Amino acid sequence: MALIILVVTVLGTLFVRKLFGALADQLLPKKKWAALVSKAVGWGLGMLYLYFAGYFVMGKDVNLLLAWLVALAPLAVFAGWKLTRHASVMEGQ
């Protein structure tokens, strides 16, 4: 079961990368260097999440419910971000 949770955590890293990369892209000016910085921020925070969440999920005495919550949290945040972003686009039309 821990291996499945770890795979979900690795997939969650992709959502963390996309979320923080897009957030940095919105906050930084529209320059060529800003695209590289936003990608670096996304990858850096994604790997940081994977590092800490991976150690937590693979712990021997960790509760499985908490491990699933940690693994699925990025998916829930990313889905909420996409829904609110889509709703704001729909209101703007």
C-alpha positions in Angstrom: 0.0 0.0 0.0 2.9 2.4 0.8 4.2 2.0 -2.8 0.8 3.1 -4.3 0.7 6.1 -1.9 4.3 7.0 -3.0 3.3 6.8 -6.7 0.3 9.1 -6.0 2.7 11.4 -4.2 5.0 11.5 -7.2 2.1 12.4 -9.4 1.1 15.1 -6.9 4.5 16.6 -7.5 3.5 17.4 -11.0 0.4 19.2 -9.8 2.6 21.2 -7.3 5.0 22.1 -10.1 2.2 23.3 -12.4 0.4 25.2 -9.7 3.4 27.1 -8.3 4.8 27.6 -11.8 1.6 29.2 -13.0 1.3 31.3 -9.9 4.9 32.6 -10.3 4.1 33.2 -14.0 1.1 35.4 -13.0 3.1 37.4 -10.4 6.2 38.0 -12.5 6.4 40.4 -15.5 5.9 39.0 -19.0 9.6 38.8 -19.8 11.7 36.0 -21.2 13.7 35.6 -18.0 10.5 35.4 -16.0 9.4 32.2 -17.8 12.6 30.5 -16.8 12.2 31.8 -13.2 8.6 30.5 -13.0 9.7 27.1 -14.3 12.5 27.0 -11.8 10.2 27.9 -8.9 7.7 25.3 -10.0 10.3 22.5 -10.3 12.0 23.6 -7.0 8.8 23.6 -4.9 7.7 20.4 -6.6 10.9 18.6 -5.6 10.7 20.1 -2.1 7.2 18.7 -1.7 8.4 15.3 -3.0 11.3 15.2 -0.6 9.3 15.9 2.5 6.1 14.1 1.5 8.1 11.1 0.3 9.8 10.7 3.7 6.5 11.2 5.5 4.6 8.7 3.3 7.3 6.0 3.5 7.5 6.2 7.3 6.9 2.8 9.0 4.7 4.2 11.8 2.6 6.6 9.7 -1.2 6.4 9.6 -2.4 5.3 6.2 -5.2 7.9 6.2 -2.7 10.7 6.9 -0.4 9.4 4.2 -3.3 9.4 1.7 -4.2 12.9 2.7 -0.7 14.1 2.1 -0.5 12.3 -1.2 -3.8 13.6 -2.5 -3.6 17.2 -1.1 -1.9 18.6 -4.3 -4.5 17.1 -6.5 -7.3 18.7 -4.4 -5.6 22.1 -4.4 -4.9 22.0 -8.1 -8.5 21.0 -8.9 -9.8 23.8 -6.7 -7.4 26.3 -8.4 -8.5 25.2 -11.9 -12.2 25.4 -10.9 -11.9 28.9 -9.4 -9.8 30.0 -12.4 -12.4 28.6 -14.8 -15.2 30.3 -12.9 -13.4 33.7 -13.0 -12.9 33.3 -16.7 -16.6 32.5 -17.2 -17.6 35.6 -15.1 -15.4 37.8 -17.2 -17.2 36.9 -20.5 
